[in-house]
Amino acid sequence: LRIDLANLLAAIALLNLDRDRIIDNIENTSNRISKITESIIGNDISIRDIESRLDNNNKVNTTLTQQADYDMIKMKLKQIENIGDMIDQLDVAQLVAR
């Protein structure tokens, strides 16, 4: 779930989309958001790997990705990671309490 959410946030940040444009892109294009996200992030990797790829992004040289706000993307990914860590801690606490 965190990886899927991170992929979506990265795609939205890369495209600088508002709510209406996000909906329009999802409904009316052939997975443009997914394709851009996959070219930057890839599939089935951790949030730390995503941050690393954003830091070392030498392979994708399009105007769109050069203008992306990578600091904002990394900040959102860090927030997701922190939430995931808290959820993991709560799960462990519940198991211990049982």
N, C-alpha and C positions, 0 to 999 in steps of 0.2 A: 504494500500500500504506500509506504513512504517513497519507494522508487517511482511508482506511477505518479504520485503527487509531485515529486521533484521534477520529473520529466515534463509534466504539464506546466509547472511554474517557470521552468527554463524556457519552454516554447513561448509562453505568453510574454515573458520579459524580453526575449530575443526579438519578437515581432512588435513590441510596444503597443499591444492591443488594448482597446477599451472593451467593456462588456459586450456591446453590440457587435463589434468587429470579431471578437472571439466566437460568438455564436454564429456569425455569418461564415467565418472560416471553417468552423467545424461542420456546419450544415452544407456548405456549397462548394467545397473544394475536395480534391482527392487526397486527403490526409496531409495537407501542406504542413500543418503544425507538427504532425508526427515525423514527417521526413526531415524537417529542420532539426527537431529534437534529436532524432537518431543520429544525424550526421555530427552533432556536437557531443552527445552523451553516450550513445550506444545503449545496449539492452542489458538488463539484469546485473547491474553493478551497484556498489554501495554509494552512499552520499559522499563519503570521503573521496572515492574515485571520481565522482562527478566534479567535485571541487578541484581535484588535481587536473582533470582534463580542461577545466575552465582556465586554470592557471597556466597550463602548457598547451594552449590551443594554437598549434602551428599548421595544422592540416587544412583547416577550413578558412579560406581567404576570400569570402564574398563580402560585398559591401554591407549586407545585412548584419553579418556576424561581427564585422569590424566596428560597427556602430553600437553594438549591444552593450548594455550596462552590466558587465560581469560582476562588479562589486554588489550590485543589487541582487543578482541571481545567487551569488554565494551567500549573501546575508539571509535570503529566504531559505536556502538549503540548510543553513546552520540552524535556523529556527525550527525547521522540520526535524532535523536530527535531535535537537534538544527535547522536542515534544516526544519523539520516539524513545529517547533515553528515559524520560519520566514515566512513560507508559510501561516500558520494560521493568523499571524499578517497582512500579505499582503491582505488576504481575508477580514479581518475585515476592514482594511483601504479602500478597494474598496467599501465595503458596506456603510461605513460612507460617502465616497465621493459621492455616488449616492444620 
